[in-house]
Amino acid sequence: KMYETFVHPKQIDTVVDEEMHMSDEDIEKSSSWLKSLKVLLPSTAIVTASTLFIFVGSILYNSSSKNISSSVVFNTKEAPTLTSDVVSSGSTPSQYFMLKKVGYNNIDYFDTTIDSVLKYNFLSDYMSIIEPSSDMEFKLYDAYKSSQNTFQFEVCPKNGRNGGIIESECQIGSRSYNFTTLKASSSHVNFNCNPFDKFKLTVKEISYVDGSTVLSTLEGSLICMYIRRELRSLSSSDLTTVIETMHKLWTTSETEGVAKYGENFHNITYLLRFHHFNAADRKTDHIHNGNGILMQHVKFTNIFEKSLQSINPALSLPYWDFTIDTAEGKFANESFALSPSIFGHMHKPKSFEDGFTYDGDSIVHGAIPDGLWKNYKSNFNVFADMDYAYGYMRGPWNLNPNPYVSRYSFNFSMYKMPSCSDHFSLMQYDDLMTFFNLGEFAPHGNVHILTGGAYGCDMFQPLLKKGFIGDEYSLQKLCISWSAVIMKSAYRYHLLTPQKDCVVNSEDVNLSECKYECKESDKEALYEFISSLAAAPDDPGYLNLNLDKAGSKEAWLEFICGGNGGKVFSGDNFESASPIDPIFWLIHPPLERLLHAKFMGGGFLDESWGTDAKGQNVCITAKCYSEEEGRSDYFDDCCYGHFENDRLLDAVSGDRTKYFGPSNAQTLAATDPRSSRYAMPYVYDDFSWDHCTEQDFAGLLYQSYQKKRRMLWYNNKNTFNGVGLVKRSL
């Protein structure tokens, strides 16, 4: 049952890792122009579609050019034209239509006029998707939309005994042309189906001349699936419904929700506890800073989405493509996603360049100021070993006294919203683990930083004025990473301990006091840790701490241990409490969408998981502190959560020896679009990045596809078990 929370039960028995492979026949069918090329080759040459594919690819692609002839590569078929002559002869193309959700654009995965590698392989057996509990209309593809004929369609569920048709549940619709308005219109069908339910579709094309002559009949299969769309592409009514339904997870108790909506319902407290329990463990972070980051968050996101669907089965979770905002030159707080009618905007500090300070701002101004989540209050901690500071369910190292969900905006030069360039660069890596590791940072993590932020940067000013911090750039970098990275690490190394039972000042939250405590025996190691952060100007991690300056050690230890270091803290979306901020749930699907595109474009040359935490980059905390051993070392569980077969820790029981849900490997297999046994209940709407004017994503993916294709061809040519050899080499 726990497995079914993440992947569809109908697919569970057959989730396997399949190798991408196109037969010679498939290639010849999909690229008719390749056949004509044979006449250009010597008659004595032994030619296969595979060799032609590689030969033509080498002609089309010029590695020194940004443009990769996408118009040829991805649209190799000429779209047939529906004329009265063609129709009357009964030679209508095999598929010239789709069913689509009313109010939305076509989904290109079924358009036979588009020959693209960016498709889900498991959809090849179907003519279209039916979205659950949604009005679906009949739509001709652009090449045929001028047809004046009438199209009658019948959709019948295939969920009877042995997959038989359920005649009593069939629905009928039509698409007709109005000769007065010169426009076509379609009636709708609507099925309360579940993902992977099958349907039979019958389409009859009737001549407009006499209104009765059946020109052609076409039969095929449909599949029920959710479609995840970019937030801005949702219709106004769907957007409102999604936001309002999400909000119910913040306002409905777990008990009430399960009783009303069923066992798939989980409220935000339940979801927050799971994330916090896995992320804030003192030994290590089981879901961040390592290879498991994306798969672990796919699991969380799917639980959240199923909870939404328990309330409204027509909904799918939208994703927020923040590279669109970057391309438009917007800061995080200017994004459509953070507007009052969506997830509420962010207060600006008195000085956007200095960030939120005690000198000019109030801690409570970090609260969400408008929208449905206005002044939403933080949850209280329920885990005894994480009960620190003010008792809120926040990272023990984060001494944030704000009783409200906090966002602290700023404009520091070293942190920018993820860009097209960031995502394009990530897609160029041919190692899956590198993709997972680097995907956490600039392509994704900066959204957490910029929507969570930090409070209290002015607490570092005395250190700057005395020369213990070398420049303003270093001060800003220290401020943002202080709680979320530096103090968290010191806490995990057992170099300090946050105070407990701190009290929020009810009259002025800014006067609240909570500090870090240090043992005298740990102070030398603590200063060595702080010293290790310093980096030279030519280092990407540049941080000027002037460690050679007299009094540096004393100043830093005084600042951290019982000093103002405890007054610098992070906003909620930049720590283990991040799910409490609704924007959290839309910022992980974009990485999964990138992964789908990369897989479709050939995948990675190395798709193996790291197995040696000490010798490989499995997680940042490969060396961790064991309370049982009283020392730091490369213990077996230091990187738990980031290996192939790792699962989530079970937050319901609060027992770190119990686990929940599928493994990372099972989740990866379930979300692999190359597999005919793809098991996620959703697909993404498209794989286009039209706003990225300086990056050719289509060309990059075609190049990647060709690289993998050549490797498969070579191995098939040189072994009786080519695919097996490739699997082993990967």
BELHUJO-V457400 format. One record per run of one state. SS is the DSSP state (a for helix, b for strand, c for the rest). FROM is the first residue (numbers start at 1). TO is the last residue. If there is no record, write none. Layout:
# BELHUJO-V457400
ss	from	to
SS	FROM	TO
SS	FROM	TO
This chain:
# BELHUJO-V457400
ss	from	to
c	1	2
a	3	5
c	6	8
a	9	12
c	13	23
a	24	30
c	31	31
a	32	40
c	41	48
a	49	60
c	61	69
a	70	73
c	74	83
a	84	88
c	89	96
b	97	101
c	102	107
a	108	110
c	111	120
a	121	125
c	126	127
b	128	130
c	131	135
b	136	140
c	141	141
a	142	144
c	145	149
b	150	157
c	158	160
a	161	163
c	164	166
a	167	169
c	170	170
b	171	178
c	179	182
b	183	186
c	187	187
b	188	189
c	190	197
b	198	206
c	207	213
b	214	224
c	225	225
b	226	228
c	229	229
b	230	230
a	231	233
c	234	235
a	236	251
c	252	253
a	254	261
c	262	267
a	268	279
c	280	289
b	290	290
c	291	292
a	293	311
c	312	318
b	319	319
c	320	321
a	322	327
c	328	331
a	332	334
c	335	335
a	336	338
c	339	355
b	356	356
c	357	362
a	363	366
b	367	367
c	368	376
b	377	377
c	378	379
b	380	380
c	381	383
a	384	386
c	387	391
b	392	392
c	393	403
b	404	404
c	405	405
b	406	406
c	407	407
b	408	408
c	409	419
a	420	426
c	427	430
b	431	431
a	432	439
c	440	440
a	441	452
b	453	455
c	456	456
a	457	465
c	466	471
a	472	492
c	493	496
b	497	498
c	499	508
a	509	511
c	512	515
b	516	517
c	518	519
a	520	531
c	532	534
b	535	535
c	536	542
b	543	543
c	544	551
a	552	560
b	561	561
c	562	563
a	564	567
c	568	568
b	569	570
c	571	571
a	572	574
c	575	577
a	578	580
c	581	581
a	582	586
c	587	588
a	589	600
c	601	605
b	606	606
c	607	618
b	619	619
c	620	623
b	624	626
c	627	630
b	631	633
c	634	647
b	648	650
c	651	654
b	655	660
c	661	663
a	664	670
c	671	681
b	682	684
c	685	696
a	697	718
c	719	721
a	722	729
c	730	730
